[in-house]
Amino acid sequence: MLCTVSGRAATGASLPTPDSALVASETLAAGATSLASTVSAQPGMVWRLTVRGGDAWAAFAPAPDASAADRWLLPPGVWDFHATRAAEKVAVMAAD
């Protein structure tokens, strides 16, 4: 899931919650090889990843590779990451 975060608290501080309108959504099955999204993000957007089953590797870049050294190990759960590069994509791969 890809979304923006623009909510504000009464004090004017940013709220770390996604806006209700999705920008895009894509399902990627983490397998034995790295699989990249077709959806891309811009800085200021938030990736929300839901990992089900076993652990997964995730990488973020314009051409991400979840088998490379620059990656995150994600146990099952829901994970949020702020996009930091233009045309950023996410790639996933099973960690088992």
Beta strands, then each sheet from edge to edge (+ up, - down):
strand 1: 2-4
strand 2: 35-36
strand 3: 45-51
strand 4: 56-61
strand 5: 72-74
strand 6: 77-82
strand 7: 89-94
sheet 1: 1+ 3- 6+
sheet 2: 2+ 7- 4+ 5-
end
